[in-house]
Amino acid sequence: MHLANNKILITGGATGIGLGLAGRFIQEGNTVLICGRRQEALDEAKATFPALITFQCDLEQEAERTRLYDWVAEAHSDLTVLVNNAGIQNWMGLNDEAFYEKAAKEISINIAAPLHLTQLFLQLPHLTTIMNVSSGLAFIPLAKVAVYSATKAFMRSFTLSLRHLLKGSKEVIEIIPPALNTNLGQPGLHSEYPPVSDFIESIFAQLKEGKNELTFGTSAARAEANNAVILEYFNRMNGAW
């Protein structure tokens, strides 16, 4: 992937990993568009990085995903990179009365949205690259976030197939973060984990090396684990749950 002179859309780009990617892509000399559900978060992101172009939409809704694509196709048809980053995480057990409703929302945002957006944005004539954000939990699930882990395993599988299907025409890159100090799930759940800035530095170093699977910290070991290591890691992660 060429790291400069792109026009890039990052979904869920107003906070966390998305905002970290946006800031660094701007630093590398790219035009960056972000979308998100909350206008106030988009406004805060733009105050931090004035060069950002923002668009408010709710990717849980199919019509909103189409509206996002129509806006890009009309106003930014020279888009070259789609980053499927938006995601939500619910910490819950099967005894949660709202388990199904919360799970359905995770599936809509974490799976249906990137699938739909990928199909839509492949129609753009200048698109060269799709970047999908999965997770270390795609390889070894955490039972406290069982549905989230499953959605990321789906994204891992889909990204592998997408890379094969688009071979020779588009570059497909998977970003595989571990737990980071973000507000994913809810504020404070991940405060003891590494900062997003360290993760971003590592990701861009790997991009410059030409890698298409980008890991950091514990996600590197998980991505390389065999079945015995996966089971050992799973038992250690979930022993108290």
C-alpha positions in Angstrom: 0.0 0.0 0.0 1.2 3.5 -0.8 1.1 5.4 2.4 0.7 8.9 0.9 -1.6 10.7 -1.6 -4.7 8.6 -0.9 -8.2 9.5 -0.1 -9.3 7.3 2.8 -12.6 6.6 4.5 -12.4 5.3 8.1 -15.6 4.0 9.6 -15.9 4.7 13.3 -13.1 7.2 12.9 -14.0 9.7 15.6 -12.5 7.8 18.5 -10.1 5.0 19.5 -8.2 3.1 16.8 -10.1 4.9 14.1 -9.0 8.3 15.2 -5.5 7.1 15.7 -5.4 5.8 12.1 -7.0 9.0 10.9 -4.4 11.3 12.5 -1.5 9.2 11.3 -2.8 9.0 7.7 -3.2 12.7 7.7 0.4 13.0 8.9 1.5 10.8 6.0 -0.1 13.1 3.5 -3.5 11.7 2.8 -7.0 13.1 2.6 -9.1 11.4 5.3 -12.8 11.0 5.7 -14.4 9.6 8.8 -17.9 8.6 9.7 -19.5 7.9 13.1 -22.9 7.8 14.9 -22.3 10.7 17.3 -22.0 14.2 15.8 -20.3 15.5 19.0 -17.6 12.9 18.7 -17.1 13.8 15.0 -16.8 17.5 16.0 -14.2 16.7 18.7 -12.2 14.7 16.2 -12.3 17.5 13.7 -11.2 20.0 16.4 -8.2 17.7 17.0 -7.5 17.2 13.3 -9.0 20.1 11.3 -8.2 18.5 8.0 -10.7 15.7 8.6 -13.8 15.4 6.5 -16.7 14.1 8.6 -20.0 12.4 7.9 -22.6 11.5 10.5 -24.4 8.1 10.0 -25.5 5.0 11.9 -23.9 2.0 10.2 -26.3 -0.4 12.0 -28.9 0.7 9.5 -28.8 -0.5 5.9 -30.2 2.7 4.6 -27.6 4.7 6.4 -24.8 2.6 4.9 -26.3 3.3 1.4 -26.5 7.0 2.3 -22.8 7.0 3.2 -21.9 5.3 0.0 -24.0 7.7 -2.1 -22.3 10.7 -0.4 -18.8 9.4 -1.1 -19.7 8.4 -4.7 -21.0 11.9 -5.4 -18.6 14.1 -3.5 -15.5 11.8 -3.2 -15.6 9.4 -6.1 -11.8 9.4 -6.1 -11.7 7.5 -2.8 -8.8 4.9 -2.9 -9.0 3.2 0.6 -11.9 1.9 2.7 -11.1 1.1 6.3 -13.8 -1.1 7.9 -13.0 -0.1 11.5 -16.4 0.6 13.2 -17.4 -1.9 15.9 -19.1 -2.3 19.2 -18.4 -4.7 22.1 -20.8 -5.9 24.8 -19.7 -7.6 28.0 -22.5 -9.9 28.8 -23.6 -13.4 29.8 -26.4 -15.6 28.5 -28.5 -14.5 31.5 -28.5 -10.9 30.4 -32.2 -10.1 29.6 -31.1 -8.1 26.6 -28.6 -10.6 25.3 -30.2 -11.2 22.0 -30.8 -7.5 21.3 -27.2 -6.6 22.2 -25.9 -9.5 20.1 -28.0 -8.5 17.1 -26.6 -5.0 17.3 -23.0 -6.3 17.4 -23.7 -8.5 14.4 -25.2 -5.6 12.5 -22.4 -3.2 13.1 -19.4 -5.7 13.2 -20.4 -8.0 10.4 -23.3 -6.7 8.2 -21.9 -3.2 7.9 -18.4 -4.1 6.6 -19.9 -6.7 4.3 -22.4 -4.2 2.9 -19.8 -1.4 2.6 -17.3 -3.6 0.9 -19.8 -4.6 -1.7 -20.8 -1.0 -2.2 -17.4 0.6 -2.3 -16.0 -1.9 -4.7 -18.0 0.0 -7.3 -15.8 3.0 -7.0 -13.5 3.3 -9.9 -10.4 4.4 -8.0 -10.6 2.1 -5.0 -7.3 0.2 -4.5 -7.3 -1.0 -0.9 -9.6 -2.4 1.7 -8.5 -2.6 5.3 -10.5 -4.6 7.8 -10.0 -4.4 11.6 -10.4 -7.7 13.3 -9.0 -8.6 16.7 -6.7 -10.9 18.6 -10.0 -12.3 19.9 -10.7 -13.6 16.4 -8.2 -16.3 17.2 -8.8 -16.9 20.9 -12.2 -15.8 22.2 -12.9 -14.1 25.5 -16.2 -15.6 26.9 -17.1 -12.3 28.5 -17.5 -10.9 25.0 -18.5 -14.1 23.2 -20.5 -12.5 20.4 -17.9 -9.8 19.8 -15.2 -12.4 19.6 -17.3 -14.4 17.1 -17.9 -11.3 14.9 -14.1 -10.8 14.7 -13.5 -14.4 13.8 -16.0 -13.8 11.0 -14.0 -10.8 9.9 -10.8 -12.7 9.9 -12.3 -15.5 7.7 -14.0 -13.0 5.4 -10.8 -11.0 5.0 -8.8 -14.1 4.0 -11.4 -14.9 1.3 -11.6 -11.4 0.2 -7.9 -11.2 -0.3 -8.0 -14.3 -2.5 -11.1 -13.1 -4.5 -9.6 -9.7 -5.2 -6.0 -10.9 -5.9 -4.5 -9.0 -8.7 -7.0 -6.1 -8.5 -7.2 -4.8 -4.9 -5.0 -5.0 -1.9 -6.7 -6.4 1.3 -5.1 -5.6 4.6 -6.1 -7.0 8.0 -5.4 -5.0 11.2 -5.3 -7.3 14.2 -5.3 -5.3 17.4 -5.0 -6.7 20.9 -6.8 -5.0 23.9 -5.8 -1.3 23.9 -6.6 1.6 26.1 -9.8 2.7 24.4 -13.4 3.1 25.4 -14.5 -0.1 23.6 -17.1 -1.9 25.7 -17.3 1.1 28.1 -14.9 3.7 29.5 -12.4 2.2 31.9 -12.6 -1.4 30.9 -9.2 -1.3 29.1 -7.3 1.4 31.0 -4.5 -1.0 31.9 -3.7 -1.9 28.3 -1.2 -0.2 25.9 -2.1 3.2 24.4 -3.4 3.5 20.9 -0.4 5.6 19.9 2.0 2.7 20.4 -0.2 0.4 18.3 -0.5 3.0 15.5 3.3 3.3 15.3 3.7 -0.4 15.0 1.0 -0.7 12.4 2.5 1.9 10.2 6.0 0.4 10.5 4.5 -2.9 9.2 2.7 -1.1 6.4 5.9 0.4 5.3 7.4 -3.1 5.2 4.6 -4.2 2.8 2.8 -6.5 5.3 -0.9 -7.3 4.9 -1.5 -8.8 8.3 -0.7 -6.2 11.0 -0.4 -7.3 14.6 0.8 -5.8 17.9 1.7 -7.2 21.3 -0.4 -10.2 22.3 -2.2 -10.3 19.0 1.0 -11.4 17.2 1.3 -14.5 19.3 -2.4 -15.3 19.0 -2.2 -15.0 15.2 0.6 -17.6 15.1 -0.8 -20.0 17.7 -1.5 -23.7 17.0 -4.5 -25.5 18.4 -2.7 -26.6 21.6 -1.6 -23.1 22.3 -5.0 -21.7 21.5 -6.7 -24.0 24.0 -4.1 -23.2 26.7 -4.5 -19.4 26.1 -8.3 -19.8 26.1 -8.3 -21.6 29.5 -6.0 -18.9 30.9 -8.1 -16.0 29.6 -11.4 -17.5 30.7 -10.6 -19.4 33.8 -12.4 -17.0 36.2 -15.5 -16.6 34.0 
